[in-house]
Amino acid sequence: MGLLNNIKDHFNNAEFKVAPNKKLKTLSSEFKSAFGCSLVFYKGAQIADGEMPLAALDKRTTKDVKKTDAELKIKGSMKVGEAEKLFNQNFGVTVQIKDKDCKICVPNDITIGQAARGEY
């Protein structure tokens, strides 16, 4: 069944688009709707204010990132660690993908689809 689920993840229409002008709480809510997992944004070691737009959080980081106005696209077939790394590379922010109850960080080596199904 695992192989079948992995194949379905590649063809699943669920695609999460990250626009820099959206508020963090909106992005987190949309991610949960698309994949059933929680997306948590951090500013340093603390959870970032959900009212802040992603672009504003990016301006407060010290990391020099390649800025782009293009949307970042995340699919269920991506590995959790790969998706978290894309946020860091594209926006200079740290995110963690957690279970649906936002209690447990899911392993980086499984796909977002597997995380959504609780396969960890």
TAZIFEN-V504810 format. One record per pair of residues at least 24 apart in sequence whose C-alpha atoms are under 10 Angstrom apart, sorted by the first residue. I is the first residue (numbers start at 0). J is the second residue. If there is no record, write none. Layout:
i: [I & I]
j: [J & J]
//
This chain:
i: [1 & 1 & 4 & 4 & 4 & 4 & 5 & 5 & 5 & 5 & 5 & 6 & 7 & 7 & 7 & 8 & 8 & 8 & 8 & 8 & 8 & 8 & 8 & 9 & 9 & 9 & 9 & 9 & 10 & 10 & 10 & 11 & 11 & 11 & 11 & 12 & 12 & 13 & 13 & 13 & 13 & 13 & 14 & 14 & 14 & 14 & 14 & 15 & 15 & 15 & 15 & 15 & 15 & 16 & 16 & 16 & 16 & 16 & 16 & 17 & 17 & 17 & 17 & 17 & 17 & 17 & 18 & 18 & 18 & 18 & 18 & 18 & 18 & 18 & 19 & 19 & 19 & 19 & 19 & 19 & 19 & 19 & 19 & 19 & 19 & 19 & 19 & 19 & 20 & 20 & 20 & 20 & 20 & 20 & 20 & 21 & 21 & 21 & 21 & 21 & 21 & 22 & 22 & 22 & 22 & 22 & 22 & 22 & 22 & 22 & 23 & 23 & 23 & 23 & 23 & 23 & 23 & 23 & 23 & 23 & 24 & 24 & 24 & 24 & 24 & 24 & 25 & 25 & 25 & 25 & 25 & 26 & 26 & 27 & 30 & 30 & 31 & 31 & 31 & 31 & 31 & 33 & 33 & 33 & 33 & 34 & 34 & 34 & 34 & 34 & 34 & 34 & 34 & 34 & 35 & 35 & 35 & 35 & 35 & 35 & 35 & 35 & 35 & 35 & 36 & 36 & 36 & 36 & 36 & 36 & 36 & 36 & 36 & 36 & 36 & 36 & 36 & 36 & 37 & 37 & 37 & 37 & 37 & 37 & 37 & 37 & 37 & 37 & 37 & 37 & 38 & 38 & 38 & 38 & 38 & 38 & 38 & 38 & 38 & 39 & 39 & 39 & 39 & 39 & 39 & 39 & 40 & 40 & 40 & 40 & 40 & 40 & 41 & 41 & 41 & 41 & 42 & 42 & 42 & 43 & 43 & 44 & 46 & 46 & 47 & 47 & 47 & 53 & 53 & 53 & 54 & 54 & 54 & 56 & 56 & 56 & 57 & 57 & 57 & 57 & 57 & 57 & 58 & 58 & 58 & 59 & 59 & 60 & 60 & 60 & 60 & 61 & 61 & 62 & 62 & 62 & 62 & 62 & 63 & 63 & 63 & 64 & 64 & 64 & 64 & 64 & 65 & 65 & 65 & 66 & 66 & 73 & 74 & 74 & 74 & 75 & 75 & 75 & 75 & 75 & 75 & 76 & 76 & 76 & 76 & 76 & 77 & 77 & 77 & 77 & 77 & 77 & 78 & 78 & 78 & 78 & 78 & 78 & 78 & 78 & 78 & 79 & 79 & 79 & 79 & 79 & 79 & 79 & 79 & 79 & 79 & 79 & 80 & 80 & 80 & 80 & 80 & 80 & 80 & 81 & 81 & 81 & 81 & 81 & 82 & 82 & 82 & 83]
j: [113 & 118 & 76 & 112 & 113 & 116 & 75 & 76 & 110 & 112 & 113 & 76 & 75 & 76 & 112 & 74 & 75 & 76 & 77 & 110 & 111 & 112 & 113 & 74 & 75 & 76 & 77 & 112 & 74 & 75 & 76 & 74 & 75 & 76 & 112 & 74 & 75 & 73 & 74 & 75 & 76 & 112 & 72 & 73 & 74 & 75 & 76 & 70 & 71 & 72 & 73 & 74 & 75 & 69 & 70 & 71 & 72 & 73 & 74 & 53 & 69 & 70 & 71 & 72 & 73 & 86 & 52 & 53 & 54 & 68 & 69 & 70 & 71 & 72 & 52 & 53 & 54 & 55 & 56 & 57 & 66 & 67 & 68 & 69 & 70 & 71 & 89 & 90 & 51 & 52 & 53 & 54 & 55 & 68 & 70 & 50 & 51 & 52 & 53 & 54 & 55 & 48 & 49 & 50 & 51 & 52 & 53 & 54 & 55 & 56 & 47 & 48 & 49 & 50 & 51 & 52 & 53 & 54 & 55 & 56 & 48 & 49 & 50 & 51 & 52 & 53 & 49 & 50 & 51 & 52 & 53 & 52 & 53 & 96 & 73 & 96 & 96 & 97 & 98 & 99 & 115 & 73 & 74 & 75 & 115 & 74 & 75 & 99 & 111 & 112 & 113 & 114 & 115 & 116 & 97 & 98 & 99 & 100 & 111 & 112 & 114 & 115 & 116 & 117 & 96 & 97 & 98 & 99 & 100 & 101 & 104 & 105 & 111 & 112 & 114 & 115 & 116 & 117 & 95 & 96 & 97 & 98 & 99 & 100 & 101 & 102 & 103 & 104 & 105 & 115 & 83 & 94 & 95 & 96 & 97 & 98 & 99 & 101 & 104 & 93 & 94 & 95 & 96 & 97 & 101 & 104 & 86 & 92 & 93 & 94 & 95 & 96 & 92 & 93 & 94 & 95 & 92 & 93 & 94 & 92 & 93 & 93 & 93 & 94 & 92 & 93 & 94 & 90 & 91 & 92 & 90 & 91 & 92 & 90 & 91 & 92 & 87 & 89 & 90 & 91 & 92 & 93 & 90 & 91 & 92 & 91 & 92 & 90 & 91 & 92 & 93 & 91 & 92 & 87 & 88 & 90 & 91 & 92 & 88 & 90 & 91 & 88 & 89 & 90 & 91 & 92 & 89 & 90 & 91 & 90 & 91 & 111 & 110 & 111 & 112 & 110 & 111 & 112 & 113 & 114 & 115 & 109 & 110 & 111 & 112 & 113 & 108 & 109 & 110 & 111 & 112 & 113 & 106 & 107 & 108 & 109 & 110 & 111 & 112 & 113 & 114 & 104 & 105 & 106 & 107 & 108 & 109 & 110 & 111 & 112 & 113 & 114 & 105 & 106 & 107 & 108 & 109 & 110 & 111 & 107 & 108 & 109 & 110 & 111 & 107 & 110 & 111 & 107]
//
